[in-house]
Amino acid sequence: MSAPVAIVGLGLMGEVYARRLIDAGFSVTGFDIDPARCARMADIGGRPVQSIGELARPARCIIVAVFSTEQVEDVVENHLLPALGDGSGKIVLCMSTCDPDRVAALAGRVIPRGIRYLDVPVSGTSDQVRRGDGVALWAAMSQSLTRLKTFWMHFSHAGSTSVLSVMAVAPSLPSI
């Protein structure tokens, strides 16, 4: 079995991301501070875990889908980094709505420590994303986007009017 995609935050959007990935055949693990949301993860075919550390270590990549910038900072700096250690090379996709300056500062703190951090803003309601009609902006080096293609293609569906914006940007961004 291939390494799972991990999701921290199983609220409206986190559950939708999990469902789309599970429906596409990915193994998905999830963590939320609300036990009812973890139980729901099991109901939809994912595997809930007891801690962020348990979720992080075996994951192929980690989606952070929490409520606020403060929560993203807490998850990444106080839970993921201690669990993974420096130099892990783990891919972390922030798919939460955040303050762009603070997220850029967070990236500046964790990228040198070996986290491959990408901010992936998502526009659309949970229902739109569930249908494949949300918009996600993926900004990274083109080779990074190629490596993530099998993953990000599952946030859209072929033949629909949905949009998935993909942008290759300046070489200052880390390659994953």
Beta strands, then each sheet from edge to edge (+ up, - down):
strand 1: 5-8
strand 2: 28-31
strand 3: 47-48
strand 4: 61-64
strand 5: 91-94
strand 6: 116-119
strand 7: 122-123
strand 8: 135-140
strand 9: 165-168
sheet 1: 3+ 2+ 1+ 4+ 5+ 6+
sheet 2: 7+ 8- 9-
end
